[in-house]
Amino acid sequence: MELTIKIAIPKEMMTRQAADIAQRMSGFESRVLLKRQNMTVNAKSLMGVLSAGLSDGQAVTIVAEGEDEAQAVCELSRMLGA
């Protein structure tokens, strides 16, 4: 399952926000990725989320594969402000 959204966070991704995303996504069985431009990162990895350099107004694609993919995509899109 894929969903492209526009990020709505007030400033560049802070460590605390990235840690929250990685922690919540780790609770899902599905593989969860974030794609931005030519970069793909694991949304369950703090370093991956931080390295994506997410900021307000950017487009990002959430990709999830697995049993709970719909829930993972929904939760991550909510966390990114979509």
PEQUI-V931750 format. One line per field, one symbol per residue. ss: DSSP state (A for helix, B for strand, O for the rest). A space follows every 10 residues. Layout:
# PEQUI-V931750
ss->???
This chain:
# PEQUI-V931750
ss->OBBBBBOOOO OOOOAAAAAA AAAAAAOOOO BBBBBBOOBB BBOOOAAAAA AOOOOOOOBB BBBBBOOOAA AAAAAAAAAO OO
